[in-house]
């Protein structure tokens, strides 16, 4: 059985619970496509992403195409794309990760017609679809977690009495956009005062709370996934509300953090949810509150009754480990898919063995980290395919004749040279396997890489194509423009060699054993490499992913390069700026650049929010444009951007108009 999985795997909370288990499940094979870097690589043009997926489907044999959906990705894939996929006669399956009625459900429902089967994290949404005619093709698939990354720590010390992890949703938005932000903020403020009175140690973690007038006093900072695991393990009580986006205290939402907290062995307190009772037993594996007063009462009660609290936490942990790992969820999902749309074949394909060789400073530690199973207890409850064979050398010159002999026992060898103190690396060879096992096997293959660095958006958890800072590294065609500039910076972390006048990164090449000596001799400088030395087959497949940690400026993607030049130039020229669209997807990175360069922002133009303020900046209507008289209007809306751009044509002799959503607009070349 073979699955093509597509989603935003640049978000850690999608990559960890879904991306990794899909790649490593023993029961089936999966080619996992992160759509965000592909969409970002195309700028305003989504065609590269679509063509890449078409190519995978043409050259492989999939039994299912699985989309992990979210609102932004819905809009990036047109109906015509799904119509084309239907020609391949492969069942199209959606997993809606946010789907509670009414807010999220109504965002997903207009796109349901694209799919044959829909799995939802929401029980209410599943029941609605079943009643609307989907029947058994509407599946309930609650959130799940990955026990290899989310786990209980031994000998954990409780540093906090009460913690909350989540973003400040009201920061920089109005009631139109805040989802459950108002209820969240009000509850946290109440808890703050309560904990102050009782002398409890209370901390809030997540994006934006340092800007809150009161809660900044108990702000613990932004947390990465490992830091979140640590916080949950160190807390006596986790306040883990799960309200939906409708601003109603009584409407719950099935959220990922409920399963992550349980997977850490934490005691959690959340608002009552009938649907959640299917996952955890009340007062045995989880605790609920039904009002503000009951919330405060239960915080006090469970902090005073440690033995009862720990018993509930232990039971919740055992339940999560037994029933709610992603491996369990994938088993259930695949069982349902097999019943509804039987696959062409069962089991997995025969595959070529590929050795991954890391060569450079920090390589030994990097290879060890790639192979380690983080939780022995978790490994007992699911079967995962082993991580590919990794070898490591602190210097490429250390690869000896004996090492070469060992490597030749593999079908192919992939040498990645770099400074692994500055860069993390991940590889996924599944997209190559069908071509490697066919007729006329390739002897040396070029592959592509996703290169990603930290961006300017302070909310590093919410990665989308509009704030993704990276590019696609290609070895199969000449470089141009921003690619050359980005590769020049990448050379600081991943050394390259000259290949017929082109810069070639060793990671871009995978060679068969019979050519290994010639390849390593060239890498070690023993014999110069010429373009005719290796018979290259260009695969155009993305195999590598590099995460730049240090030693490289955040100027990788074309967007980031152009944005940095734009805002630094505006600052030097002391230009005044007006942002058109107070709710645009580009607001966060643009505001970060504005603040970094000290640019004078006159305000926003947004008809729906006129008279209000966003992040303390006034919002005006279109009729105020001439009075404000900006030097430059930046269009920050993405989906409505072309319409706004067209409506501003009459003003272009007075003000500069620059669409940030379209990097190919002639205005970028004409000056501002």
N, C-alpha and C positions, 0 to 999 in steps of 0.2 A: 504494500500500500504506500502510495506516494502523495504528499501534500505540498502544495505551494501556498505559503503563508505570507500575507502582505499586511503591513501595519506601520505605525510610528514606533519603531524599536529604538529610536534615539532617546526616547523617554525611558529612564531607568526602570520606572514602575510598569513599563510594558515589556522591556527586554528581559528583566529578571523573572517575573512570574510566568511569562508566556514564551518569549523568544528562545531562551536557553532550553527549557524542557521540550519545546517543539523540535529543536535541533538534536536532542540527545535521547529521545524516547526509543526504546528497543522495538516497539511494536510496529513502527512505521518510519519511513524516511520523510524528512521535510526540507525543502528549500525555503529559507526564511529571507524575505526581502524587506529591508527597511526603506520605506518610500521617501522619508524626509530628505536624506542626502541626495537622492535622485531628483526630487522636486527642486531642491535648492540649487543643484548643479545647472538646472535649466533656467534659473531666474524666473521670468514671467512665463516661460514656455514649459509646459508639463510634458511635452512630447517625448523627451528622453526617458522619463520614467515609464511612460506607457509603452514605448518601443522596447525597452528592456524587458518588461513583463511579457509582451508578445513573443519576444525571442525565446524566452525561457519555455513558454508553452509550446512553441513550434518545435523546439529541439529536445523536449523531454516528454515524459508520459506521466501525467498527473491524474490522480483519481478524484481529488477535490482541490478547489481553490478556496482558501480560508482568508477572509478579510476581518482583521480586528479593527473595527470601525471607531470613528470619533467624528464630531461635526466638521472639523476643518478638512479632514481627508475626504469626507463625502463630496465636498465641493471641488476637490482637486481631480476627481475622476468623473468624467462626463458619462452620460447614459450611453453614448456611442461606444465607449470603451467596453462596457458590460455587454452590449449587443454583439460586439466583436468576439468577446470571450465565449458567448453562447454558441458561436459557430464551431468551437472546439468540443462541444458536447461534454463539458466537465461540470459537475454540480458546483454551484457557487454558494458558499456558506458565509454568513455574517455572524460575528460575535460582537454584539453591542455592549460595550463596557460601561456606558452610562445610558440608562434607558428608562428611568422612573417617570411615570406620568406625573404631571403633564409636561413639564418643561423639556426634559431630555427625550421623552417618548415622541413628542411632537417634532423634535429636531430630526429624529431618525425615521419616523414613519413615511415621509415623502420619498425616501430612498429604498424602502423595503422591496419595491417591485423589481429591483435589480437582482435579488437573490432567490435561490430555491429553498433554502433552509435558513432559519434565523435562531441563533442561541442568544439569550439575554441574561444579564446578571439580575434583572428585575423580575420577580414573581408576578407582580401586577401587570407589567408589560407583556409577559408571556401569555398570561390568561386573556388579555385583550386580543392578542393576535389569534389565539386559538379560537376565540369566539367570533372573530372577523373572517374566519374561513381558512386559516393556516393549519388548523388541526394539529396533528402530531409533528408537522414541520416547524412548529414553534417550540423551542426547547428552553428549559430553565437550566442555566449554568451559572451558579453563584460564583463570586470572586474566589480566588484561590491564592496560594502563596508558594514560594520556592524554598523548601527546607534547607537547601544548600547555602542559602544566603540569609534566610530569616531563621533564627534558632535561639534556643535558651543557652545562656552562658553559665558555666560552672562557677561556683563561689562568688556569685554576683552580690555586690554590696548595694543597699538601697540608699541612694543619695537624695532622692526626691520623695516627698509625700504624694504629690500630684503633678502630672505633666499633661500637656497637650501638644500635638504635632500637627501642623496644617498652616496654610497661608492665611494672611490677612486679606480676605476677599473684598473688603470695602475700600482698600487702599487704591486711590486713583480712579474709582468708578462711582457711578451713581446707582440708585435703586434699580435701574433698568438692567444692570449687569451683575449685581452683587450676589446672585444666587441665594445661598443661605447665609450670606455674610453678616446680615444684621442680627439674626438669631445667635449665630456663633459668637459675635462680638459681645452681645448683651450677656450671654451666659458666662463668657470668660471674665468679663468685668465683675459680675456677681461673685464668681469664684475667687477672683483676686481679693475683693474686700473680705470675703469669708475667711480665706486663708490668712490674711493679715490679722484678723481678729483672733483666730485660733492659734496663730504661730506656726502654721504649716509651711513647709518648703514647696513652693509652687513655681513652675517654670513653663513658659510657652516657647515653642520652637517653630520656625518656618519663616517664609518670605514675608517681610513687611511689618512684623510686629515691633521692630525697633522704631517705626514711625508712629506708633500708636501713643497718644498722649499719656495714657496710664499704664498700659501693659508693657511698655518699653522697660519698666522697672523690673520686670521678671522675664525679660527676653533672654533666651538661651542661645540664639543664633540659628542660621540655616544649618541643616544637617544632611549629610550624605547618607546613603543607605546603611553602610556599616555604623555610622554614628547614630542613626535612628535605632538600630538594633541594640546598641549600647544603652541609649536612653530608656528604651522600653524595659530592658533588663534591670535598670537601676531605679525604677519607679515602683512605689507601693501601689498607686492607683493611676491608671491611664484614663483620662477623660477623652472619650472617643465618640463624639456625636456623629450621627449619620442622617442628618436632615437632607431632604431633597432640595432642589433649586427653586422651589415655588414660594419660599419665604413663609411656610406654614409649619408651626411647631409639631403638628400631628402627622406630617408626611415624612416617613423614613426613606432612606436610600441605602441600598446594599453597597458598601464601599470596601475597597481593598484593605484599608488600614485595620478593619475589624479582624481580618484573617491574619494580618501581619502581627498585630499585637498578641493574638492568641498563640501564634507560632513562636513568639519570643517567651512564652510562659508568663505573660503579664496579666494582671487582674485589670479588666476594663469595665468601664461604666458608660453605657450608651443609652440613647433614647429608645423607647419601646418600639419594636418592629415585629409584626406578626410573621413576616417573611423570614426574618433572621432566626426565628424559632426552629426553622427547618435545618439550621446549621449548628445552633448551640442551645442547650437547655437553660431556661431561666433559673437563676439563683443556684445553679449547679455548675454551669460552665461559663456563664456570663451574667452580669447584673444590669438591669434596666432602671431607668427613671422615667416618670410620666409627667413631671412638672418641674418647674424651677425649685420649688420648695423640697420636693422629693430628691432632687439632685444634691442639694446641700446636705440634707439629712443622711443620704447614703454615703457621701464622701466622709462625713463625720463617723458614721457607724462602722464602715469598713476600715477606716484608719484606727479605730479603737478595737476592732476584732480581727487581729492579724491572722489567727489560726484559720478562721472561716474564710478570710480573704485568700489566703494561700491555697486552701483546698479548692476553691472555685478556679483559681488561676491554673492549678495543676490539672484539673479536669478539662478545662478549656484547651490547655496545651495538648493533652493526649487526644482530644477530639480533633483538633486541627491537624495534628500529625497523622492521624488515622484516616480522616475523611476529606481534608481540604487542601492537600498538596496539589500542585498543578498536574502531577503525574496521575493522581486519582481523577482529577477533573477531565484530563485529556482522555483517559480510558473511557469514562462515561460518555464523553462527546463522540468519540470514535465508534463506540458501540451503537449509538443512535444513528450516526451517519451510515454505518454498514447496513443497518436495518432499513433505512429510508432510501439509500442509493448505493447498492452493493458495489464494491470496488472491482476494478478489472483483475486485480491480483491481490493476494494476501502476502504478508511478510515483507521483507526488505530486499533490495537488489544486491547482487554481488558487487563489491567495490574494490577499487585499487587502494593499496596501502601507501600512504604518503607520510614521509618523515618531515617534521618541522624542525629546522635548525636555527636557533637564535645565536648570533655571534656579535659580541660587543659588551661593553661595560654594563654590569647588572643583569646579564643574560641568565645566569644560574638561578637567581631569585625569581626572575620573570617566568622561566620555564617551570619552576617548582610551583609557583602560584597558579599557573595554568592547569596543572595536573591534580592539585590537592582537592580532595573531597572535604568540604568544610565541616560536615557533621556526620560522624560515623553512625549515629542513631538514625538519622534521616535516610542513610543509604540502605537501611534494612527494609524500608517500606516501599521502595520503588526500584525498578530496574532501569538504569540509564546506560546508554552506550558509553564506553570509556572514552576519555579525551584522547585525541590523536597523539601518536608518539612524538614527544618533544625531546630535543637534544640541546645542550647549551655549552657555549665556549665564551670565555671572557674576551678572547681575541680570535679573529678569523684565522690567524696564522696557527692557532693551536689545533686545528683540525688535521689529524695525523693520517698516515697511510692506514693504520689500524682502524681509525674512526671511519675513514672512507669505505673500508671493506664492510663494516657494520651497516653503513648507510645504504650500500648497494643491495642489501637484502630487501629493501623496499622497492616498490614499483616506481615511485617518484620521490624526489627530494626537493624541499622548499627551503632555501637559505634566506634568512632575514637578518641583515646586518644593521646595527643601530646602537644608539646609546639608550639602554633600557632603564636608566635612571631618569630619563626625560620623557620617555614615551612608553605607553602600554600598548600591547598588541593582541589582537584576536584574529583567528582564522576560521574559515568555514569552507570546506572543500566540497560540500554536497552538490553545489550547482555545477561542478565539473564532472561528477561521477558518471553520468550517462554517456558523455562524450569520451571519457577515458576507457570505458568498457566496450565501445563500439568497434567497428572495423577501421583499419588504418590508424592505429593508435599514434597519437602525437608523441614526439620525442622531447620537445621543449615548448612550453606553453607560456604565453604572456597572460597575466591576470591584472585586474584593476584593484585599486584600494580606496577605501573611504578614509580620508584624513580629517580629523576633528580636533579643534582646540577650544579652550574656554571662550565664550562669547562675552559681549558687553552687557547682556541682559542679566541683572542681578538674580533673577529667579531661574537658576540653572536647572531646576527640576523640570520646568515646562519648556521643553525643546520642540520647536516646530520648524517647518522649512523656512519661515521668514526670519528666524533668529538663529538658525543653524550656522555655525562658523566652521566651515570646512570646504573641501572640494574632492573631486574624484581624480585620483592619480592614475594616469593612463600611460601604458608603454606601447600602445598599438598604433599611434599616429603622432605626427609632429605637434609640438606644443605651441601655444600662442598666447599673447596678452597676459592676462592675470594668472594663467597657469604657470608661465615661466617665473613670475614674481613669487607665487606661492611655493613652487618647487625649490626656488633658491633659499627660501626660509626653511623648508623641510630638510634641506641638506645639513642643517645644524644638528638634527637629531638622527637622521637616517642618511649615512654617507652614500653617495652615488658614484658610479664610474662612467667613463666615456665609452659610448657605444656608437661608433660610426658618426661622431659629431653630435650625438644626442646624449642627454643625461639619462642614465638608466639606474634605477634603484634595484638592487638585487632581489628585494621582495616581490618585484613584478615578474619574476621568472620562476617556473617550476620545471625541473629537468628530469628526464628518465635516467636510470642508473648507468646506462652505457655512456652517457655524456657527463657524468658527475665529475670525473677527473679533470676534464677540460674546463668545466665551469669553475671548480674550486681553484685550479691553477690560476685562472684569470682573476678571481677574487683575491687570491693571495699575492698577486703581482708577479707570479713566476713566468707567465707568458701573457703578452697583450691579447685582448679579445678582439676579434674582428667580427663583423656582422654575419659573415658566412660560416662561422665556426659552429653555430647551433641552428638546426632546422626549425625555425620558429613557426608555431601555430598560434594565431591570435584568437583567444577565446572570448574576449570582451566581457568576461564574467568578473564580478566583484567578489574577491576571496578574502582580502585583508581588511582590517580596520585598525587604524592607529589613533590613539588618544594622546595628544600632546599634553604633557604635564608641566613642563618648564623649558625655558631657553628658547622660546619662540613667541613672537608678538602675535596678538589675536587678529591677524590680517590674512586669513587663508581664503575665504570665499570671495567671489567677485563682489558680492554685496558689501562685505565688510571692508574690502579695499576701497570701493567707491564711497561708502558712507564715511570712512575715516577722512578721505580727501575732501569730501564735501563739507563736513562739519568743521574741520580744522581751517579750511579756507573761509568759511562764513565767519568764524571767530576772528580771524586776522583782519577781515574787511569790515567787521562790526555791523554785519547785516542784521536786520530785524526779520523775524520769521513768524509765520502763522501756519498752524497745522490744520489741515482740512480733514476732519474725522476724529472725534474724541473717543470713539470706540473702536478704532482701527486696530488690526492685529499687530501693526508695526509700532504702536504707541510705546510699549516697554523699551525696545532697543533704541528708538529715536529719543525718548526722554533721557535715557542713559547717556547718549552722545551729547545731547544739549547740555546736560549738567557737567559732563566731563570737560567740555570746551567753553563753558560759560557764555553760551549764546543767548541773546535777548529774545525771549518768547513772548509775543504779544497776546497769544491766546489760541483757542480752538474755534473752528467753525463747525457747528453741528446743530442742525435744525431741531432735532428731537430733544437736545439737552440745553438749548439756548437759555441763558439766565442762570445757569447753575455753574459749578466749578468742578474740575477734575484735577486731582493732585494739587489743589490750591491754585490752579490756573483757570481764569474765567473762560466760559464758553459763550460764543456769540452766534447770531444768526447770519445768514447770507447777506442780509440787508446792511450789516455793519461793516462789510468789507472795505468800502471806500473810505469810511471814517477811520478805520484802523491803519490803512495805507502801508502794508508791509513791503519790505524789499522782495521777499520770496514767500510763496505759498508751497508748502510741502504736502502732498496728498498721501495720507497715511492709511486710508482705507484700501483694502485689497480687492474684495469682490465688487464693491460699488465704485472702485477707483476709475475705471474707464468712462463711466457715465459722468462722474465729477470732472474728470479731465476735459471731456468734450464741452461741458457747460462753462468752463473757465476760459475758453479760447478768446472770448471778446476782451478779456482783461490782460492778455499777454503783452500788449504794448506798454502797460503800466507796471505790472508786477511779473516777476519770474514765477513760473509754474513748473514744478518738478514732481512727477509721479514716482514715488519711492517704490511702488510695486512693479515698475517696468524699467529695468536697467538699460533697455535698448531704445528708449524714447529719445528722439533727436535732441531734446532739451539738455540731456546729459553732455552732449558734445558742443552745444552752442554757448555755454556759459550762463551764469545765473544772474 
